[in-house]
């Protein structure tokens, strides 16, 4: 091996590196990728595979080629190793066609890496099928919760392609993003017959066996099902343990700690007025008995959060920006500033100037990689301003020792994943996590819920929204 494994990585490699199917449900930062690469190298040397197909979230897929394989590929394989990153926007070019042919023609170990978005295109689907059928492959799903929804088109396409793979792996630090029901299709990718053997032939049967459901009706007459409790979870745990392992950071790594802090500011009078007016409007809706789904309740909170962030302020003074500058000056270190809204990112970039690079949904492909490398590798920028939905998964940012949550997403998985970008293997210093909070607003409620690892959608159902307002 090029890099020395930790004890938990060596145990996984020696005991399960040859398994045909395996799930690594390891917390972010515990080194899942290295174990996959070590296993693939060993299987290649034994003549059992000669290809690796990796599906990963957009932006994360590039890191396999730019960071992970160069770091961990075994030295005696480097001379016969070829990789290709499949980019949807260049798939129709002559260059992409020849690069795919070059990877397929390799007599050694070849790797095709693409995003979940890419396999949904016809060219991407065809490229994946061609690679899987012409090579003896290990098929890897990075952040496998991307296929947690049984009826989704992405899930169906990935499951259909899995039958062509000799070996299958799934990686995720948050296998149960919302509920135990998320496990159904992730485990089915590994072993299509597993639920049939467990007498859960369909997802409906799976839901009934592991959950208690009741039918409800909205005031508008729409019917829907809601899970009121889970059951038989000990059996589900045994099933998961039969196909994978769970590793927590505190059990596996001697990492420096994360230290949390809240920094408060007072909104401008015009913000406070806007906030009070909107809050009273929402309270009146509740008093009038208006029925709100979790999605509608979240929208209400979103509007209040935009006011707290200053999104509706005219250009000029923003107390949240002033507090951010104060925090950064006090710490004087490399930092990630996490922002939910494009308007927040734009405001932060305007305040920080050339010292910051940024990544959100507007930055794609090579530009995204450049921004990451400027911060993590080339030391060109001191700050990285980012949306957790864009790079909250699968990226190593150990150059940062400070994370500032300028504005929080309501998504618990995104918060957990984004927090661990700098707090992972390779980090030598304490990581400080700072939340910026407008006093006496939903900001406090949001941070409380996320810190306690509660799903905000569940918290604001029913009378929950009243207490939040």
C-alpha positions as CSV (number, residue, x, y, z in Angstrom):
1,X,0.0,0.0,0.0
2,X,1.2,3.5,-0.7
3,X,-0.3,4.9,2.5
4,X,-0.3,3.2,5.9
5,X,-3.8,2.2,7.0
6,X,-5.4,2.9,10.4
7,X,-6.4,-0.1,12.4
8,X,-10.1,0.1,11.3
9,X,-9.1,0.4,7.6
10,X,-6.7,-2.6,7.8
11,X,-9.4,-4.7,9.5
12,X,-11.9,-3.9,6.8
13,X,-9.4,-4.6,4.1
14,X,-8.2,-7.9,5.5
15,X,-11.6,-9.2,6.5
16,X,-13.8,-7.9,3.7
17,X,-11.6,-6.6,0.9
18,X,-12.5,-9.7,-1.2
19,X,-16.3,-9.5,-0.6
20,X,-18.4,-9.3,-3.7
21,X,-20.7,-6.8,-2.0
22,X,-19.9,-4.5,0.9
23,X,-21.2,-1.3,2.5
24,X,-19.0,1.2,4.4
25,X,-21.3,3.2,6.6
26,X,-18.5,5.2,8.1
27,X,-18.7,8.7,9.5
28,X,-17.2,11.5,7.2
29,X,-13.5,11.7,7.6
30,X,-12.8,8.1,8.6
31,X,-11.1,7.1,5.4
32,X,-13.7,5.1,3.4
33,X,-12.1,5.8,0.0
34,X,-8.7,4.5,0.8
35,X,-10.1,1.1,1.8
36,X,-12.0,0.9,-1.5
37,X,-8.9,1.7,-3.5
38,X,-6.8,-0.8,-1.5
39,X,-9.4,-3.5,-2.1
40,X,-9.6,-2.7,-5.8
41,X,-5.8,-2.8,-6.2
42,X,-5.6,-6.3,-4.5
43,X,-8.5,-7.6,-6.6
44,X,-6.8,-6.3,-9.8
45,X,-3.5,-8.0,-8.9
46,X,-5.4,-11.2,-8.4
47,X,-7.0,-10.9,-11.8
48,X,-10.5,-10.6,-10.5
49,X,-11.3,-7.0,-11.7
50,X,-9.8,-4.6,-14.3
51,X,-12.2,-1.7,-14.0
52,X,-13.7,0.6,-11.4
53,X,-16.9,2.6,-12.0
54,X,-17.5,5.3,-9.5
55,X,-20.7,7.3,-9.1
56,X,-20.5,10.3,-6.8
57,X,-22.3,13.6,-6.3
58,X,-21.5,16.3,-8.8
59,X,-18.2,17.9,-7.9
60,X,-17.2,15.0,-5.6
61,X,-16.6,12.7,-8.5
62,X,-13.6,14.8,-9.6
63,X,-11.9,14.3,-6.3
64,X,-11.5,10.5,-6.9
65,X,-9.2,11.3,-9.8
66,X,-7.5,14.5,-8.6
67,X,-6.9,13.5,-5.0
68,X,-7.9,10.0,-3.9
69,X,-6.3,7.7,-6.5
70,X,-3.0,9.7,-6.6
71,X,-2.8,9.5,-2.8
72,X,-3.6,5.8,-2.4
73,X,-3.1,3.8,-5.6
74,X,-0.5,1.1,-5.1
75,X,2.8,2.0,-6.7
76,X,3.1,-1.3,-8.7
77,X,-0.1,-0.5,-10.5
78,X,0.6,3.1,-11.5
79,X,2.2,2.3,-14.9
80,X,-0.9,0.4,-16.1
81,X,-3.6,2.7,-14.7
82,X,-5.9,4.9,-16.7
83,X,-8.8,7.2,-15.5
84,X,-11.5,9.2,-17.1
85,X,-13.9,11.8,-15.6
86,X,-17.2,11.9,-17.5
87,X,-18.4,15.4,-17.9
88,X,-21.9,15.7,-19.3
89,X,-21.3,19.0,-21.0
90,X,-18.4,17.6,-23.1
91,X,-19.8,14.1,-23.6
92,X,-20.6,14.7,-27.3
93,X,-17.1,15.9,-28.2
94,X,-14.7,13.9,-30.2
95,X,-12.2,14.2,-27.3
96,X,-14.6,12.5,-24.9
97,X,-15.2,9.6,-27.3
98,X,-11.5,9.0,-27.8
99,X,-10.8,9.2,-24.1
100,X,-13.5,6.6,-23.3
101,X,-12.0,4.3,-26.0
102,X,-8.6,4.9,-24.5
103,X,-9.7,3.8,-21.0
104,X,-11.6,0.8,-22.4
105,X,-8.6,-0.4,-24.4
106,X,-6.3,-0.4,-21.4
107,X,-4.8,-3.7,-20.6
108,X,-4.4,-2.7,-16.9
109,X,-6.7,-1.1,-14.4
110,X,-9.1,1.5,-15.8
111,X,-11.4,3.8,-13.9
112,X,-14.5,5.7,-15.1
113,X,-15.8,8.3,-12.7
114,X,-19.1,10.1,-13.2
115,X,-21.8,12.0,-11.2
116,X,-25.3,10.7,-10.5
117,X,-26.5,13.5,-12.8
118,X,-24.4,12.2,-15.6
119,X,-25.7,8.7,-15.6
120,X,-29.2,10.1,-16.0
121,X,-28.2,11.4,-19.5
122,X,-28.5,8.9,-22.4
123,X,-24.8,9.3,-23.3
124,X,-23.8,8.8,-19.6
125,X,-26.0,5.7,-19.3
126,X,-24.5,4.3,-22.5
127,X,-20.9,5.0,-21.3
128,X,-21.5,3.4,-17.9
129,X,-23.1,0.3,-19.5
130,X,-20.3,0.0,-22.1
131,X,-17.7,0.2,-19.3
132,X,-19.4,-2.3,-17.1
133,X,-19.9,-4.8,-19.8
134,X,-16.4,-4.6,-21.4
135,X,-14.5,-4.6,-18.1
136,X,-14.6,-6.8,-15.0
137,X,-15.8,-4.1,-12.6
138,X,-16.1,-3.0,-9.1
139,X,-19.1,-0.6,-9.0
140,X,-18.8,2.0,-6.3
141,X,-21.6,4.4,-5.1
142,X,-20.1,7.3,-3.2
143,X,-22.7,9.0,-0.9
144,X,-25.1,6.2,-1.7
145,X,-28.1,8.0,-0.1
146,X,-28.4,9.5,-3.6
147,X,-30.4,6.3,-4.4
148,X,-32.5,6.2,-1.2
149,X,-35.8,6.9,-3.0
150,X,-37.2,3.7,-4.6
151,X,-39.3,5.4,-7.3
152,X,-36.8,8.0,-8.4
153,X,-35.4,7.7,-11.9
154,X,-31.8,7.9,-10.7
155,X,-32.4,5.0,-8.3
156,X,-34.0,2.8,-11.0
157,X,-31.2,3.5,-13.5
158,X,-28.5,2.7,-11.0
159,X,-30.2,-0.5,-9.8
160,X,-30.6,-1.6,-13.4
161,X,-26.9,-1.1,-14.2
162,X,-25.8,-2.9,-11.0
163,X,-26.4,-6.3,-12.5
164,X,-23.4,-5.9,-14.8
165,X,-20.9,-5.4,-12.0
166,X,-18.8,-8.3,-10.5
167,X,-18.2,-6.4,-7.2
168,X,-20.3,-3.7,-5.6
169,X,-19.6,-1.1,-2.9
170,X,-21.6,1.6,-1.2
171,X,-20.1,4.4,0.8
172,X,-21.9,6.9,3.1
173,X,-21.5,8.5,6.5
174,X,-25.2,9.1,6.8
175,X,-27.0,6.0,5.6
176,X,-30.2,6.9,7.3
177,X,-30.6,10.5,6.2
178,X,-34.3,10.8,7.1
179,X,-35.6,7.5,8.3
180,X,-34.7,3.7,8.3
181,X,-36.7,3.5,5.0
182,X,-33.7,5.1,3.3
183,X,-31.8,1.8,3.6
184,X,-34.1,-0.2,1.3
185,X,-32.6,0.6,-2.1
186,X,-29.1,1.2,-0.9
187,X,-29.0,-2.4,0.3
188,X,-30.8,-3.6,-2.8
189,X,-28.0,-2.2,-4.9
190,X,-25.6,-4.5,-3.1
191,X,-27.8,-7.6,-3.1
192,X,-31.0,-7.5,-5.2
193,X,-32.3,-10.6,-3.6
194,X,-31.8,-9.7,0.1
195,X,-35.2,-8.3,0.8
196,X,-36.9,-11.2,-0.9
197,X,-35.0,-13.6,1.4
198,X,-36.2,-11.4,4.3
199,X,-39.8,-11.7,3.2
200,X,-40.0,-8.1,2.1
201,X,-40.4,-8.6,-1.6
202,X,-41.5,-5.0,-2.2
203,X,-40.8,-1.6,-0.7
204,X,-44.5,-1.5,0.5
205,X,-43.9,-4.7,2.4
206,X,-40.6,-3.3,3.8
207,X,-42.4,-0.2,5.0
208,X,-45.1,-2.2,6.7
209,X,-42.7,-4.6,8.4
210,X,-40.4,-1.9,9.8
211,X,-42.9,0.9,10.4
212,X,-46.4,1.6,11.7
213,X,-48.3,3.8,9.3
214,X,-51.6,5.6,9.6
215,X,-53.7,7.3,6.9
216,X,-54.4,11.0,7.3
217,X,-56.4,13.5,5.5
218,X,-55.7,17.2,5.0
219,X,-58.5,19.8,5.4
220,X,-58.5,19.9,1.6
221,X,-59.3,16.3,1.3
222,X,-55.9,14.9,0.3
223,X,-54.9,11.6,1.7
224,X,-51.4,10.7,2.8
225,X,-49.5,8.2,4.9
226,X,-47.4,9.1,8.0
227,X,-45.1,6.8,9.9
228,X,-46.0,7.0,13.6
229,X,-43.3,4.6,14.9
230,X,-40.7,2.2,13.7
231,X,-40.5,-1.5,14.7
232,X,-38.3,-4.5,14.2
233,X,-35.3,-2.2,14.0
234,X,-33.1,-4.9,15.7
235,X,-33.6,-7.1,12.7
236,X,-32.9,-4.3,10.3
237,X,-29.6,-3.6,12.2
238,X,-28.6,-7.2,11.8
239,X,-29.3,-7.1,8.1
240,X,-27.2,-4.0,7.7
241,X,-24.4,-5.5,9.7
242,X,-24.4,-8.6,7.4
243,X,-23.5,-6.5,4.4
244,X,-21.4,-3.6,5.9
245,X,-19.7,-1.9,8.8
246,X,-20.3,1.3,10.8
247,X,-17.3,3.3,12.0
248,X,-17.5,6.4,14.2
249,X,-14.7,8.9,14.4
250,X,-14.3,8.8,18.1
251,X,-13.9,5.0,17.9
252,X,-11.3,5.0,15.1
253,X,-9.3,8.2,15.0
254,X,-7.3,10.4,17.3
255,X,-8.5,13.6,15.8
256,X,-8.2,17.0,17.6
257,X,-11.6,18.2,18.8
258,X,-14.3,20.4,17.3
259,X,-15.1,23.5,19.4
260,X,-18.5,25.2,19.0
261,X,-19.4,28.8,19.5
262,X,-22.4,31.1,18.9
263,X,-21.9,34.7,17.9
264,X,-24.9,37.0,18.2
265,X,-25.8,40.3,16.5
266,X,-28.8,42.6,16.6
267,X,-30.7,43.2,13.4
268,X,-31.2,46.7,12.0
269,X,-34.5,48.4,12.9
270,X,-35.8,47.9,9.4
271,X,-35.0,44.2,9.5
272,X,-36.7,43.9,12.9
273,X,-39.8,45.5,11.5
274,X,-39.9,43.2,8.5
275,X,-39.3,40.2,10.7
276,X,-42.0,41.2,13.2
277,X,-44.6,41.9,10.5
278,X,-44.0,38.5,8.8
279,X,-44.0,36.6,12.1
280,X,-47.3,38.1,13.1
281,X,-48.8,37.2,9.7
282,X,-47.8,33.5,10.2
283,X,-49.1,33.4,13.7
284,X,-52.4,34.7,12.5
285,X,-52.5,31.9,9.9
286,X,-52.0,29.3,12.7
287,X,-54.7,30.9,14.9
288,X,-57.1,30.7,12.0
289,X,-56.5,27.0,11.8
290,X,-54.7,26.9,8.5
291,X,-53.2,23.5,7.9
292,X,-49.5,23.4,7.1
293,X,-47.5,20.5,5.8
294,X,-43.9,20.3,6.8
295,X,-42.9,21.7,3.4
296,X,-45.1,24.8,3.9
297,X,-43.8,25.3,7.4
298,X,-40.2,25.2,6.1
299,X,-41.1,27.8,3.5
300,X,-42.4,30.1,6.3
301,X,-39.1,29.7,8.2
302,X,-37.2,30.3,5.0
303,X,-38.8,33.7,4.5
304,X,-37.9,34.7,8.1
305,X,-34.4,33.4,7.7
306,X,-33.9,35.6,4.6
307,X,-34.8,38.7,6.6
308,X,-32.3,37.7,9.3
309,X,-29.5,37.2,6.7
310,X,-30.2,40.7,5.2
311,X,-31.2,39.3,1.8
312,X,-34.0,42.0,1.7
313,X,-31.8,44.9,2.8
314,X,-30.7,47.4,0.2
315,X,-27.0,47.6,-0.6
316,X,-25.1,48.9,2.3
317,X,-24.8,48.0,6.0
318,X,-25.5,44.4,7.0
319,X,-24.8,43.6,10.7
320,X,-24.2,39.9,9.8
321,X,-21.4,40.8,7.4
322,X,-19.9,43.0,10.1
323,X,-19.9,40.2,12.6
324,X,-18.4,37.8,10.1
325,X,-15.5,40.2,9.5
326,X,-15.0,40.5,13.2
327,X,-14.8,36.7,13.7
328,X,-12.4,36.2,10.8
329,X,-10.1,39.0,12.1
330,X,-10.0,37.4,15.6
331,X,-9.1,34.0,14.3
332,X,-6.8,35.0,11.5
333,X,-6.6,31.5,9.9
334,X,-7.9,29.7,6.8
335,X,-11.6,29.4,7.0
336,X,-14.7,28.0,5.3
337,X,-17.8,30.2,5.3
338,X,-20.9,28.2,4.8
339,X,-23.9,30.0,3.2
340,X,-27.3,28.8,2.3
341,X,-28.4,31.5,-0.2
342,X,-26.7,32.8,-3.4
343,X,-27.3,36.3,-2.1
344,X,-25.4,35.5,1.1
345,X,-22.4,34.1,-0.9
346,X,-22.4,37.2,-3.1
347,X,-22.5,39.5,-0.1
348,X,-19.6,37.6,1.6
349,X,-17.5,37.7,-1.5
350,X,-18.0,41.4,-1.9
351,X,-16.8,41.9,1.7
352,X,-13.8,39.6,1.4
353,X,-12.6,40.4,-2.1
354,X,-9.7,38.5,-3.6
355,X,-8.9,36.6,-0.4
356,X,-11.9,34.3,-1.1
357,X,-12.9,31.8,-3.7
358,X,-16.4,30.3,-3.8
359,X,-18.4,27.2,-4.8
360,X,-22.1,26.9,-5.2
361,X,-24.5,25.6,-7.9
362,X,-23.3,28.3,-10.3
363,X,-19.7,26.9,-10.4
364,X,-19.3,23.7,-12.4
365,X,-16.7,21.1,-13.5
366,X,-13.2,22.5,-13.9
367,X,-14.0,25.8,-12.3
368,X,-15.1,24.0,-9.2
369,X,-11.9,22.0,-9.0
370,X,-9.8,25.2,-9.5
371,X,-11.6,26.9,-6.6
372,X,-11.0,23.9,-4.3
373,X,-7.3,23.6,-5.3
374,X,-6.7,27.3,-4.8
375,X,-7.8,26.9,-1.2
376,X,-6.7,23.4,-0.2
377,X,-3.5,22.9,-2.3
378,X,-2.1,26.1,-3.8
379,X,-2.8,28.4,-0.9
380,X,-4.0,31.1,-3.2
381,X,-7.1,32.0,-1.2
382,X,-7.5,32.3,2.6
383,X,-11.2,31.8,2.6
384,X,-13.6,29.4,0.8
385,X,-17.2,30.6,0.6
386,X,-19.5,27.6,-0.2
387,X,-23.0,26.2,-0.2
388,X,-23.2,22.9,1.8
389,X,-25.4,21.4,-0.9
390,X,-22.6,22.0,-3.4
391,X,-19.5,20.6,-1.6
392,X,-20.8,19.3,1.7
393,X,-19.9,15.8,0.8
394,X,-16.8,13.9,-0.2
395,X,-14.3,16.8,-0.2
396,X,-11.2,17.1,2.1
397,X,-10.6,20.7,3.3
398,X,-8.1,20.1,6.1
399,X,-6.4,23.5,5.4
400,X,-9.2,25.1,7.3
401,X,-9.3,25.3,11.1
402,X,-12.3,27.6,11.3
403,X,-15.9,27.0,9.9
404,X,-18.4,29.9,10.0
405,X,-22.0,29.1,9.3
406,X,-23.1,32.4,8.0
407,X,-26.5,30.9,7.3
408,X,-27.7,27.4,7.9
409,X,-29.5,25.0,5.7
410,X,-32.5,23.2,7.3
411,X,-31.0,19.9,6.1
412,X,-29.4,17.9,8.9
413,X,-27.4,15.7,6.7
414,X,-25.8,18.7,4.9
415,X,-24.9,20.2,8.3
416,X,-23.3,16.9,9.6
417,X,-21.4,16.4,6.3
418,X,-20.2,19.9,5.8
419,X,-18.9,20.2,9.4
420,X,-16.6,17.3,8.7
421,X,-14.9,18.6,5.6
422,X,-12.0,19.9,7.6
423,X,-12.4,17.6,10.6
424,X,-11.0,14.4,9.1
425,X,-7.9,12.3,8.5
426,X,-5.0,14.8,8.0
427,X,-6.3,17.5,10.4
428,X,-3.7,18.3,13.1
429,X,-5.4,21.3,14.8
430,X,-8.6,22.0,16.7
431,X,-11.5,23.0,14.4
432,X,-13.7,25.9,15.6
433,X,-17.3,25.9,14.4
434,X,-19.0,29.3,14.7
435,X,-22.7,30.0,14.1
436,X,-23.8,33.6,13.4
437,X,-27.1,34.2,15.0
438,X,-29.6,37.1,14.9
439,X,-30.8,37.6,18.4
440,X,-34.4,36.4,19.3
441,X,-35.1,34.9,15.8
442,X,-35.5,31.6,14.2
443,X,-31.7,31.5,13.8
444,X,-31.4,30.3,17.3
445,X,-34.1,27.6,16.8
446,X,-32.4,26.3,13.7
447,X,-29.0,26.0,15.3
448,X,-30.5,24.3,18.4
449,X,-32.2,21.7,16.2
450,X,-29.2,21.0,14.0
451,X,-26.8,20.9,17.0
452,X,-29.1,18.4,18.7
453,X,-29.3,16.5,15.4
454,X,-33.0,17.0,15.0
455,X,-34.8,17.1,11.7
456,X,-36.3,20.5,11.3
457,X,-39.2,19.3,9.2
458,X,-40.3,17.0,12.1
459,X,-39.8,19.8,14.6
460,X,-42.1,22.2,13.0
461,X,-45.0,19.9,12.3
462,X,-48.3,20.5,14.1
463,X,-47.9,22.9,17.0
464,X,-44.2,22.9,16.6
465,X,-44.2,25.9,14.3
466,X,-46.0,28.0,17.0
467,X,-43.0,27.6,19.4
468,X,-40.6,28.4,16.6
469,X,-42.4,31.6,15.8
